[in-house]
Amino acid sequence: MNYRIGTKEDIPVMAEIRKQQLIDEGISPDINIDEELLRYFDDKLSDGSLVEWLLEDNNKIVATAAILFLELPPTYTNRSGIRGYITNMYTAPAYRGKGIATSMLEKLIEEARSRCVNKIFLGASSLGKPVYKKFGFMEKDQWMELDL
């Protein structure tokens, strides 16, 4: 198996895996988001704000993990204001339980450290919470959202 950082050539597969992840999380694919996903990955890979790790087995991507760097206003606890948002954590069912998510998360945390980012956040599924807790992630209040 081979770990590597995703490139623009990987965008179509990254988009397909993202859709599968959403479906596995219980979100119904009621609309077509192909164009939006392709544009999103292209934009974020181009500006360097997204780093997505891929794991290949026999030239097939079987796991992904990404960190998106967001610039927010500086605070007393985060002088730069830059936060890392962990997303697109997905492992194909046949590969789960083998420590892949842990390895991928290590790579994302190292990427954040290399950019001197000291705040990382994420939304965790029940499947992912034990992995994140091992790394010291703490459960906080849920985000609030407004649908317009």
N, C-alpha and C positions, 0 to 999 in steps of 0.2 A: 504494500500500500504506500501511496505517495502523498504527502502533504505539500500544498503549494498555495500561493496567493492567486486569487482569481484575476483574470484580465478581461478586457473588452470582448475577446473571442468567447469567453465563457458566459456572457450575459444571457443568451437564450436558455441555457441549462439552469443558470441561477434563477431565472424568472420561473421556470417550470417547477423547480424545487420549492421556491417560495410559495407558489400556489398550492402545492401538495402539503406543505407545512400548515397553511391556513386551513385547509380542508381537515387535516388531522386534528387541528385544534377545535374543530366543530363549527367552523364558519362556512356557511353554504355559498357555493360559487354561483350566485345569482346574476352576476354581471361579468362582462369580459374586461379584465384589467391588463391584458397583454401589452397594449401600447404604453400604458402608464408605467408598468414594471420595466419595460425595455428602456424607456426614457429615464426613469429614476436611476437604474443601475449605470447607464451611460453617463449621466450627469455627475453622480457621486463618485464614480471611479475616475472620471476626468478631473474633477477638482481635488481629488485626494482625501475627501472627507469620509470615504468608506473604504475599509480594508476587509475583504472577505476571503477567509481561508477555505480551501476545498480539500477534501480527502478523496483520492482516486483509488479504485481497486480495478485492475484490468482495464484501464482507460475509461472507467465509468465513475462519475462523481457519486459518492455514497454518503457524504456528509458535508455540511457547510456551517460556517460560523462567521459572523461579521461584527465589526465595531464601527459605529458611525460617530464621528466627532462633531459635536454641536457647540457653537460659540454662544454662550449666554452672558448676561452682564456679570462682571466680577463681583464677588462677595467676600466677606471676611474669612470664610472657610474655603473659598476657591478663587484665589487671586486672579487667575487667568480667565475664569469664567468658562473655560472649555471643559466639557463633560464627554465621557464616552458612553454611548448607548449600545448595549449588546443586543443584537437582533439576528434573525435568520439562523438560529441554532437548530439544526435539523440533522438527524441521523436516520438513514433508511432502516426500516424495522429489522431486517436480517443482521444488521451491524450493531444494534443496541446492546447495552450491557457489557461492552468490551473496553470501556474507558476512553472511547473516542471523544465524547463530549468534554470530558475532563482535559484531554490533550488539546482540543480546540480552544477551550476557555483559557488555558495557560498561554497559548499563542496570542489571544486577544489582550490579555492582561499585560503581557510583555510589550505589545504594540502600544498600549496606553502609557506604560512606563517610559518607553523610548521617546514619547512625545511630551513627557513631563505632565501628563494628565493625572490628577489625583482623585477624581470623582468619576465613578462608573455606575450606571443604573440600568435596569432592565425590567421587563415584565416576564414573570416566570409561570410556566405551566406547572401543574402538579407533578408531572414527570421530571421537570427540570429543577425544581426547588432543592432536592437533596444534593444535586451537583453544585449548585450555587452556594448553598449553606456550607459545604466543605471548604469553600474558598473564603468564607467569612462574610458573604453577603447577608445583610440583615433585612428582615421583612419590615417594610414601612407601610404607611397608609397608602391605599390605592390611589391612582391618579383620578382626577375628576375630568369629565368630558362634557361638552355641550354639543348635541346634534342640532344643526340648523336646517 
